[in-house]
Amino acid sequence: MKKLLTNAYVKCSNALFNAKTSVKRLAHEEKGGAEIIATIILVAIVVLLALFFREQIGNLVSSIWGGITGQSEQITTSFSAGGGAQG
């Protein structure tokens, strides 16, 4: 009888351990899925904002690019006029 109870105890302990392991694994997998969904939602929001402000973003980029090319022309002009490094 003692052997039967011991076997039953071992089987219940194993079943409980397996159940705990399964629940932990499921919780971890669900957390990973939630992170993926959150990332997809954030990317969608960024894309929608970019579409909504597309004209303003284009103007900003054009302004910045114009400033960069204007400065490069000034630097090139001053360098070729003899204001640059002398060797």
C-alpha positions as CSV (number, residue, x, y, z in Angstrom):
1,M,0.0,0.0,0.0
2,K,2.9,2.3,0.8
3,K,4.5,1.7,-2.6
4,L,1.2,2.4,-4.3
5,L,0.8,5.8,-2.4
6,T,4.4,6.6,-3.2
7,N,3.9,6.0,-6.9
8,A,0.7,8.0,-6.9
9,Y,2.6,10.9,-5.2
10,V,5.4,10.8,-7.7
11,K,3.0,10.8,-10.6
12,C,1.0,13.7,-9.2
13,S,4.3,15.6,-8.5
14,N,5.4,15.1,-12.1
15,A,2.1,16.1,-13.5
16,L,2.1,19.3,-11.3
17,F,5.7,20.1,-12.4
18,N,4.7,19.6,-16.1
19,A,1.6,21.8,-15.7
20,K,3.7,24.6,-14.1
21,T,6.3,24.3,-16.9
22,S,3.6,24.4,-19.5
23,V,2.0,27.5,-17.9
24,K,5.3,29.3,-17.7
25,R,6.1,28.5,-21.4
26,L,2.7,29.6,-22.5
27,A,3.0,32.9,-20.6
28,H,6.4,33.5,-22.1
29,E,5.2,32.8,-25.6
30,E,2.2,35.1,-25.1
31,K,4.5,37.9,-23.9
32,G,6.5,37.5,-27.1
33,G,3.4,37.7,-29.2
34,A,2.2,40.8,-27.4
35,E,5.6,42.5,-28.1
36,I,5.3,41.7,-31.8
37,I,1.8,43.1,-31.9
38,A,2.9,46.3,-30.1
39,T,5.7,46.8,-32.5
40,I,3.4,46.4,-35.5
41,I,1.0,48.9,-34.0
42,L,3.9,51.4,-33.4
43,V,5.2,51.0,-37.0
44,A,1.6,51.6,-38.3
45,I,1.3,54.8,-36.3
46,V,4.6,56.1,-37.6
47,V,3.6,55.3,-41.2
48,L,0.2,57.0,-40.7
49,L,1.9,60.1,-39.2
50,A,4.4,60.2,-42.0
51,L,1.6,60.1,-44.6
52,F,-0.4,62.7,-42.7
53,F,2.6,65.1,-42.4
54,R,4.1,64.1,-45.8
55,E,4.2,67.7,-47.2
56,Q,5.7,69.2,-44.1
57,I,8.3,66.5,-43.9
58,G,9.2,67.1,-47.6
59,N,9.5,70.8,-47.0
60,L,11.8,70.2,-44.0
61,V,14.0,67.8,-45.9
62,S,14.2,70.2,-48.9
63,S,15.1,73.1,-46.5
64,I,17.8,71.1,-44.8
65,W,19.2,69.8,-48.2
66,G,19.2,73.3,-49.6
67,G,21.2,74.5,-46.5
68,I,23.7,71.7,-47.0
69,T,24.2,72.3,-50.7
70,G,24.4,76.1,-50.1
71,Q,27.0,75.8,-47.5
72,S,29.0,73.3,-49.7
73,E,29.0,75.9,-52.6
74,Q,30.2,78.6,-50.2
75,I,33.0,76.4,-48.9
76,T,34.0,75.3,-52.4
77,T,34.0,79.0,-53.6
78,S,36.1,80.2,-50.7
79,F,38.5,77.3,-51.0
80,S,39.1,77.8,-54.8
81,A,39.5,81.6,-54.2
82,G,42.5,80.9,-52.0
83,G,40.9,81.1,-48.7
84,G,41.4,77.4,-48.0
85,A,44.4,75.5,-46.7
86,Q,47.7,76.4,-48.2
87,G,50.1,73.6,-48.9
